[in-house]
């Protein structure tokens, strides 16, 4: 009896100690930096205000958490998010300062579960010289791909193939169609696989599982979406390794093809694990992010007749200057000026990437604020994009706001991040979107079936998959003359 009482007493003391430790760990940073850190609140011990911060909301709005905190504390405030004290910035100038001082004052710092699912060698999570090497390689590959006629032709051919499959349909789930398009393009570009090859279907199946886990609760218990995603990533890695070994076995001289995979395999600075992880990063960026961008453009154009007609006029002019069946080229892409405004505005309104994770490497003083060393820092891109003091009629879709030199590359427009970690694939995403829009606006009318809204979870997703009612502009014979029916 005495032994049992002693055990219960010890257990109770231990629980009380754990609770007090959590409370102390939660509130001590708040007390130590009470005077100099920005105003704000820490919420509950351990979870802080994370659940409120991550509460789903329409991606073209700030959400109640940011609206309330900015109203109460200003555009820069402190909180407790992702189990750590955090500075949240909704300020244009501070966001720019954070992004431009990567590795000097701030460093990429994603939660550990993200490392578990993306892999420790992912370009998204690595820092320092490793990130620099991977990003330089990505820029080299992107630059060479964009200028190659073969890549442009493959992208257009894939767009035509997807659109031709709608001939006998009156309704499509557009998000699904956009993903088919971007996955086919990126798998062809990175691994040299066509959509009908068995390996492509296998990678796509695992990739869908991987994507569901990427935005799930990070609990590794067999059967959970997170656990299935980690396992799917391992299977994708094995498939990619098999493709790499087959290329090496057949290739002999690695430079015989000169494609994406050959350039990657000939690189001597990267380890085998880094190369495999680089392929997975390329598939992730080229698949989901680009398909969301295309879906956003379609969503907002459906609500803006004036913008759609202006876009259609631009592409009719481009098509009129070409021979029957002639493919788009890099000169045609340069003529798509209003298309670029549409893309920039879809990125601003849709906010595919709401924020990024950073941490302070040292105490940083910015204006009247102190950002304590070791604290997480979250520059919120959507807050800048939807700031009415920076964008007139900020809640409205107005592509013409980007007319003029360097408008879409200024501090108030940061959909792809900035500084040394600016997304290296941004230009390819824009090109794929432009080519798809070219053929879509010339050949189909569409309207959204019922209500659907892009929601930030914080990862952006259309709740119903963006169902569209579609109607061909051209007859079947005219579509075949245009080259669509022959794909």
Secondary structure, 3 states (H helix, E strand, C coil): CHHHHHHHHHHHHHHHHHHHHHHHHHHHHHHHCCCCCCCECCCECCCECHHHHCCCEECCCCCHHHHHHHHHHCCEEEEEECCEEEEEECCHHHHHHHHHCECCCEEECCCHHHHHHHCCCCCCCCCHHHHHHHHHHHHHHHHHHHHCHHHHHHHHHHHHHHHHCCCCCCEEEHHHHHHHHHHHHHHHHHHCCCCCCHHHHHHHHHHHHHHHHHCCCCCCCCCCHHHHHHHHHHHHHHHHHHHHHHHHHHHCCCCCCCCHHHHHHCCCCCCHHHHHHHHHHHHHHHHHHHHHHHHHHHHHHCCCHHHHHHHHHHHHHHHHCCCCCCCCCHHHHHCCHHHHHHHHHHHHHHCCCCEEEEEECCCEEECCEEECCCCEEEEEHHHHHCCCCCCCCCCCCCHHHHCCCCHHHCCCCCCCCCHHHCCCCHHHHHHHHHHHHHHHHHHEEEEECCCCCEEECCCEEECCCCEEEEEECCCHHHHHHCCCCCC
